[in-house]
Amino acid sequence: DKVTVVEKQSKVLQVKAKGNPDKMTYKWTKNGSPVTSFAKGPVLNLTSATQDDKGRYECTATNDVGSTSVSVDLDVQ
């Protein structure tokens, strides 16, 4: 998917994974590097977006059985 945000505006990306067992941990990366400063669980909260925020974001949800991932390309205009 591709998401566009206007520079200096905010954008919230939220994902949800279902599984059994239902306890999930979520990990966000941007262009392969960990994102921790504005990611909490299944939510990525970009405030006052800048050109530096452009890139491919991936969220991996993991439980005791396995994991799944989703990617989003973020464009800042």
C-alpha positions in Angstrom: 0.0 0.0 0.0 1.0 3.6 -0.5 0.1 6.4 1.9 0.6 10.1 1.3 0.8 12.8 4.0 1.3 16.5 3.5 4.5 17.9 5.1 4.1 19.2 8.6 0.8 17.3 9.0 0.2 14.2 11.1 -0.5 10.6 10.1 -1.4 7.6 12.2 -0.9 4.1 10.8 -2.5 1.3 12.7 -2.4 -2.4 12.0 -4.1 -5.4 13.6 -3.1 -9.0 13.6 -5.3 -12.0 14.6 -3.9 -15.3 15.8 -4.1 -18.1 18.2 -2.6 -17.4 20.7 -3.9 -13.9 20.5 -1.1 -12.2 22.4 1.0 -10.3 19.8 4.1 -8.3 19.8 4.6 -5.7 17.1 7.9 -4.4 15.6 8.1 -1.5 13.2 11.0 -0.8 10.8 11.6 1.9 8.2 13.7 0.9 5.2 14.9 -2.1 7.3 16.0 -0.1 10.4 14.1 -0.3 13.7 11.6 2.5 14.5 11.1 3.1 18.2 10.6 6.8 18.7 7.1 7.1 17.2 5.9 3.5 17.2 4.0 1.8 20.0 2.6 -1.7 19.5 0.4 -1.8 16.4 0.4 2.1 16.0 2.9 4.3 14.1 2.2 7.9 15.0 3.9 10.5 12.7 3.5 14.0 13.9 4.6 17.0 11.8 5.8 14.8 8.9 9.0 15.8 7.1 10.8 14.6 4.0 12.9 12.4 6.3 9.8 10.4 7.1 9.5 9.1 3.5 10.2 5.5 3.0 8.9 1.9 3.3 7.5 1.1 6.8 7.0 -2.5 7.8 5.2 -3.9 10.8 5.8 -7.4 11.9 3.3 -9.0 14.4 4.6 -12.1 16.2 3.1 -14.6 18.6 4.3 -17.9 20.0 3.4 -19.7 16.7 4.8 -17.4 14.1 4.8 -14.0 12.5 3.3 -11.9 9.7 4.2 -8.6 8.2 2.6 -5.7 6.3 4.4 -2.9 4.4 3.4 0.6 3.6 5.2 3.1 1.4 4.9 6.6 2.9 5.2 9.6 0.7 5.5 13.1 2.1 4.5 16.0 -0.2 
